[in-house]
Amino acid sequence: MKKKITLSILFIMAISLSAAFGAIGQWNTGDPYIPCYYYQDNYTYPATAINPGQIISFDVPSCPPSKTIRIGGPEEEEEAKNSPTYEYECSLSSDQGCCIDGGFIAFCVSDHNNIININVTTYDAEGNQLESWGLFSSDSCVLRPVMINGRRTTRFEVHNQGRTPATFTTYLDYACCYDCRKKVGLPTTILYPKVDIENFAVAGGTTVIKDGKLLTNLALSPGTQQTFVQIENRGMFTQNDTRAKFEGLPEGVTVSITPETQKLKAKKIGTYSATFTVGPNVPSGKYQVTLVAYSEKGVFDKITFDFIVP
């Protein structure tokens, strides 16, 4: 019971401090660029028994060099429960010192009525010792920062210097700081309702879409297959940038579309060659894929069909 209370207090302190540090930053949700965004994660190491004289080493998880992070919502803005979230492409900040604390390590010993002498030493990526501390009473926890003087803990060693075995558990609450740029997606509204997907067919085979209507699915076996996409400009004005793409393709399937863009005059149809390559390791199944006609300014038309790998 004592251990649970102690651990609860430690994590309340950690969360409070992390929230305080995470709130620091001159940016607002939705900004195109957010520097040094404080991304928090946690990890629990398995309970470990250590004998007298034994030394056990543990690695601290490293920060991924890049990741996609959704920023916003009630977690970022407590006053606005319905505030929007935005997707950002983030790369690890070159100066992790901007993380301020970097998170916390909670080290707990759970042996009852034992006289213990446990020493914990932390190291940075170059193998330099950062700090060392000891535990001398059972059912106790120690909370220490991951960042020490601007250097990040990447490994820690546990040394049982006592005369009796001990069991310990380590809880890691760590932070990585990223420089994030807001992903710019195409507008979801149809900007030009008179530019439509007209046809989509396999060369010498199945017609998937005809006259803008979905007829059937697209089934492709591993290998390469050529298809054709046609986009029609039914409007009165020339569209200088008309493109086609496929969204939702399963991993291992690629498509090459030529030409990349076309100028479509009024009442004209543009034809695109779309060559699919299905890798040998793509799992069999049915996938929802969307054919999109678009320009860099927005979406013209989209049709979703079943993509089947036999």
C-alpha positions in Angstrom: 0.0 0.0 0.0 2.8 2.3 0.9 4.5 1.7 -2.5 1.2 2.4 -4.4 0.8 5.7 -2.5 4.4 6.7 -3.1 4.2 5.9 -6.8 1.0 7.8 -7.2 2.5 10.9 -5.7 5.5 10.6 -8.0 3.4 10.3 -11.1 1.2 13.2 -10.1 4.4 15.3 -9.7 5.6 14.0 -13.1 2.4 14.8 -14.9 2.1 18.2 -13.3 5.7 19.1 -14.3 5.3 17.7 -17.8 2.1 19.7 -18.3 3.8 22.8 -17.2 6.8 22.3 -19.5 4.6 21.2 -22.4 2.6 24.4 -22.1 5.8 26.5 -22.8 6.1 27.5 -26.4 5.2 30.5 -28.5 2.8 28.8 -30.9 -1.0 28.2 -31.4 -2.7 25.1 -32.5 -3.1 25.3 -36.3 0.0 27.3 -36.9 1.8 26.3 -40.1 5.1 25.7 -38.1 5.5 24.6 -34.5 9.1 24.5 -33.2 10.1 22.2 -30.4 6.8 20.4 -29.9 6.8 18.4 -26.7 5.7 14.9 -27.5 5.2 12.7 -24.5 5.2 8.9 -24.2 5.7 6.3 -21.5 7.1 2.8 -21.0 7.1 0.3 -18.1 10.0 -2.1 -17.8 9.3 -5.6 -16.6 9.7 -6.3 -12.9 13.3 -7.5 -12.5 15.0 -9.6 -9.7 18.6 -8.7 -9.0 21.0 -10.7 -6.8 23.6 -9.3 -4.5 26.6 -8.0 -6.5 24.7 -8.2 -9.8 24.7 -5.3 -12.3 21.9 -5.0 -14.9 21.9 -2.5 -17.7 18.8 -1.1 -19.5 18.4 1.1 -22.6 16.1 4.1 -22.7 13.9 4.2 -25.9 15.3 6.6 -28.5 13.2 9.3 -30.2 12.2 8.4 -33.8 13.8 10.8 -36.2 10.5 11.7 -37.7 6.8 11.1 -37.2 3.3 12.3 -38.0 1.6 13.9 -35.0 -1.9 15.1 -34.6 -1.9 18.4 -32.6 -4.9 20.0 -31.2 -8.2 19.0 -29.6 -9.1 19.1 -25.8 -5.6 17.7 -24.9 -4.0 20.9 -26.2 -6.7 23.4 -25.4 -8.7 22.5 -22.2 -11.1 25.4 -22.7 -12.2 24.2 -26.1 -13.4 20.6 -26.0 -14.4 20.7 -29.6 -11.3 22.4 -30.9 -10.0 21.0 -34.2 -7.0 18.8 -34.6 -4.4 19.2 -37.3 -1.9 16.7 -38.8 1.8 17.7 -38.7 4.9 16.2 -40.3 7.5 16.4 -37.6 11.3 15.9 -37.5 13.4 15.6 -34.4 14.6 18.9 -33.1 18.4 19.2 -33.6 18.6 20.8 -30.1 16.9 18.4 -27.7 17.8 20.8 -24.9 14.6 22.7 -25.9 12.7 19.8 -24.3 13.7 21.3 -20.9 13.1 18.2 -18.8 12.8 15.3 -21.3 10.6 13.3 -19.0 11.1 11.3 -15.8 12.4 7.9 -14.6 10.5 6.4 -11.6 12.5 3.6 -10.0 10.7 1.5 -7.4 11.8 -1.4 -5.2 9.1 -3.7 -3.9 10.7 -6.0 -1.4 9.0 -6.1 2.0 11.1 -5.8 5.1 14.4 -6.2 3.4 17.4 -4.0 4.1 18.5 -3.0 0.6 21.4 -1.1 -1.0 20.5 -0.5 -4.7 22.5 2.0 -6.8 21.3 3.4 -10.1 23.6 5.2 -12.6 22.5 6.9 -15.7 24.5 7.6 -18.9 24.2 9.7 -22.1 24.7 8.5 -25.7 28.5 9.0 -25.5 28.7 6.8 -22.4 29.3 9.6 -20.0 27.9 9.2 -16.5 25.1 11.7 -15.8 24.2 10.9 -12.2 24.0 8.2 -9.6 21.6 7.6 -6.7 20.8 4.9 -4.2 17.8 3.3 -2.5 18.2 2.0 1.0 14.6 1.2 2.1 12.2 -1.3 0.6 8.8 -0.4 -0.8 10.2 2.9 -2.0 10.5 4.9 -5.3 12.8 7.6 -6.6 11.9 10.0 -9.4 14.7 11.4 -11.5 14.7 13.5 -14.8 15.7 12.1 -18.1 17.5 15.2 -19.1 20.5 16.2 -17.0 22.2 19.6 -17.8 21.0 19.4 -21.4 22.1 15.8 -21.9 19.7 13.0 -22.4 19.7 9.7 -20.5 20.1 6.8 -23.0 21.0 4.0 -20.6 20.9 3.2 -16.9 22.6 0.5 -14.8 21.2 -1.0 -11.6 23.7 -2.4 -9.1 22.7 -4.5 -6.1 25.3 -3.5 -3.5 23.4 -5.1 -0.6 23.5 -8.6 0.8 19.9 -9.7 -0.2 18.1 -10.1 -3.5 15.8 -7.4 -4.5 13.0 -6.8 -7.1 12.5 -3.5 -8.8 10.4 -2.0 -11.5 11.2 1.1 -13.6 8.6 3.4 -15.1 9.7 5.7 -17.9 7.8 8.9 -18.8 9.9 10.4 -21.6 9.6 13.2 -24.0 10.9 13.9 -27.5 10.8 17.4 -29.0 10.0 17.9 -32.7 9.9 20.7 -35.2 6.6 20.3 -36.9 5.1 21.6 -40.2 1.4 21.4 -40.8 0.4 19.1 -43.5 -1.3 20.9 -46.3 -4.1 18.8 -47.8 -6.3 19.4 -50.7 -9.6 21.1 -49.9 -12.4 18.6 -49.4 -14.9 20.7 -51.3 -15.3 20.2 -55.0 -14.0 23.4 -56.6 -15.0 22.7 -60.2 -18.1 20.6 -60.4 -17.9 20.4 -64.2 -14.6 18.6 -64.3 -15.4 14.9 -63.8 -13.9 11.4 -63.9 -15.2 10.0 -67.2 -13.7 6.5 -67.7 -11.3 4.1 -65.9 -10.4 0.8 -67.6 -7.8 -1.9 -67.8 -6.0 -2.0 -71.1 -7.7 -4.7 -73.2 -9.8 -5.7 -70.2 -12.3 -4.7 -67.5 -14.0 -1.3 -67.6 -14.3 -0.1 -64.0 -15.8 3.3 -64.5 -17.8 4.4 -67.6 -19.4 7.8 -68.2 -18.7 8.7 -64.6 -20.5 5.7 -63.2 -18.9 2.8 -61.2 -19.5 -0.5 -63.0 -17.3 -3.0 -61.2 -14.2 -3.6 -59.1 -10.6 -3.7 -60.1 -8.8 -7.0 -59.6 -5.1 -7.2 -60.1 -2.7 -10.1 -59.5 1.0 -9.6 -58.6 2.8 -8.0 -61.5 2.4 -5.0 -63.7 -0.8 -3.9 -65.4 -1.6 -0.9 -67.6 -4.8 1.0 -67.2 -6.3 4.2 -68.6 -8.1 7.1 -66.8 -10.1 9.7 -68.6 -11.1 13.1 -67.2 -13.6 15.4 -68.9 -13.9 19.1 -68.7 -17.6 19.7 -69.2 -17.3 23.4 -68.3 -16.8 26.5 -70.5 -13.3 27.4 -69.4 -9.9 25.8 -69.9 -8.4 24.1 -66.9 -4.7 24.6 -66.9 -3.8 21.9 -64.4 -5.7 18.6 -64.3 -4.3 15.6 -62.6 -5.3 12.0 -61.5 -4.2 10.0 -58.5 -5.2 6.9 -56.4 -5.7 7.0 -52.7 -5.8 4.1 -50.3 -3.6 1.7 -52.2 -2.4 -1.2 -50.0 1.3 -1.3 -49.0 3.3 -2.9 -51.8 1.1 -1.5 -54.6 2.4 1.4 -56.6 1.0 3.3 -59.6 2.8 5.5 -62.1 0.6 8.1 -63.9 1.6 9.9 -67.1 1.3 12.6 -68.0 1.5 14.1 -64.5 -0.8 17.0 -65.5 -2.7 18.2 -68.6 -4.4 21.4 -69.8 -8.0 20.6 -70.6 -9.9 22.9 -72.9 -13.6 23.3 -72.5 -15.6 20.2 -73.6 -12.5 18.1 -74.0 -11.3 14.8 -72.5 -7.8 14.1 -71.2 -6.4 10.6 -71.1 -3.9 9.3 -68.6 -1.9 6.1 -68.5 -1.8 4.5 -65.1 0.6 1.6 -64.7 0.0 -0.5 -61.5 2.7 -2.6 -60.0 1.5 -5.2 -57.4 4.3 -6.6 -55.3 4.5 -10.4 -54.6 4.0 -9.9 -50.8 0.8 -7.9 -51.0 -1.8 -9.7 -48.8 -4.8 -11.1 -50.7 -8.0 -9.1 -49.9 -10.4 -6.3 -50.8 -9.3 -2.7 -50.4 -11.1 0.6 -50.7 -9.3 2.7 -53.2 -10.4 6.2 -54.4 -9.6 7.6 -57.9 -9.3 11.4 -57.6 -9.3 14.0 -60.3 -7.7 17.2 -58.9 -5.4 20.2 -59.4 -3.0 21.8 -57.0 -5.8 24.2 -56.1 -8.4 21.5 -55.1 -10.4 18.4 -55.9 -12.5 18.1 -59.0 -14.1 14.7 -58.6 -13.5 11.4 -56.8 -14.9 7.8 -57.1 -14.2 5.0 -54.7 -14.1 1.4 -55.9 -13.0 -2.1 -54.6 -9.4 -3.0 -55.3 -9.0 -6.8 -55.1 -5.8 -8.7 -54.9 -6.8 -12.4 -55.5 
